[in-house]
Every structure is written in C-alpha cells, then in structure tokens.
Amino acid sequence: MSPLRYVGGFCWRFVLAYGLLIAPWPGWNAAYGSWFRALNQSVFVSDGQRLLRFEAAKDVRVPMDTLIELANRARGDGSGNLAGMRLLLDSRGVGWIPSALFIALTLASPVGWRRRAWALALGFVLIHVYIVFSVGCFIWNQSAGIGLVALPPFLKAVVAGLEETMVTQLGASFVVPVVIWAVVTFRVLDIGRIFSNEDPQRAPSRGTTM
C-alpha cells in the first residue's frame, strides 16, 4: 500500500471517529462533566486551610458547567463567612476535547488493534494526568488571591501563563494529545514500513507491538 493511501485512510478514519466523539449526543456532556468533577475532587481535596469543592454549575445556558468553590479557612469575618471565590470551568473544553482527539487519532492509526488497545489504555492515563495538571494550574493560580499560596513574581507569571495556555486559550489541548498519541502508538520502525509500502499491521515484531 502506498504512503498516500495510508494517509488517506488515516484521515477519513480520524474525521469519522472525531466527529462521532465530539458530536453533542444527548446527556453525554452532563455524564462527562460528572466524571470530570469526581476525578478532580478525588485529587484536589480540602485540607489544612483550603476548602475546595467541585460542583455542577446551575446555569446550563453557558458552557462553563463546573463550579469550583475555593475558600481559605484561616480568613474569616467571625460570623462563619470565609474568604473565598467561585470559579467556573468548561469540562468539555478542558477535559473531553483533548480526550476525544487522542482517542480518534489512536483509533485511526494504521497499526494493529492490539497496539491500539495498549496505546488507548496508556494514553488515557497520560491524557488525564495532563487534564488534572491543567486544573491544578488553574486552582493554584487563583489560590494566591485568597492567601492560600504565596508565589514569587516569576513563579506567579509562570503559573498564570500555564493557566492561560491550558485553560483559557486551550491551545495545549490540541498539541498535547497529538504528542501523547505519537509517543504511545508508534515505533521508530513504523515510519520506514509505511514508506517502504509494508503494512505495519502485518509486519513481524517483538513483544506486544500489534
């Protein structure tokens, strides 16, 4: 099979898979939002001075479906009112879009199904490490405003830049999944096999590579 046919087959499979994954299926965004909040709540727990809760945002007319309540227990007015803030987050943009991109790329890859299954399993873990890291940068940057963290100017600029890239602009949500997909799915020999017209799905290999 020529390299152009590999590229063409990959492209149509990717477009089909990605289109199906990001389509607004009834109830899917709400289901993923619940998973997204549960995952992050299990990682970012309330401890010490910090009070942190992930909840579903009540205003469903906006894409920001996740409400993060963040408060400092050490800062109160004596009446039980704590210094805090409410943050809104789009679980679809921050979490599902990069996940769907990675899944579609992996499913469309011209490698064997066993290789794809391993890549999906490992990549799913890595994608969620990235998602949790993105949310962590968002919370960390905002925490400085209520005295939960004290960041020097340089580190404050770094964290603010990470929040801007990962949460506000979401540029990394398209780059990181591609990098993870390439790392967990392909081997060095795959490129040579494709350009030599050898089917990478049928090529002999060592270990779990199909």
Secondary structure as UniProt FT lines:
FT   HELIX           3..22
FT   TURN            26..27
FT   HELIX           28..43
FT   TURN            48..49
FT   STRAND          50..56
FT   TURN            60..61
FT   STRAND          66..76
FT   STRAND          82..89
FT   HELIX           92..96
FT   HELIX           97..108
FT   HELIX           113..143
FT   HELIX           144..146
FT   HELIX           153..163
FT   HELIX           164..168
FT   HELIX           172..185
FT   HELIX           188..195
FT   TURN            196..197
FT   TURN            200..202
//
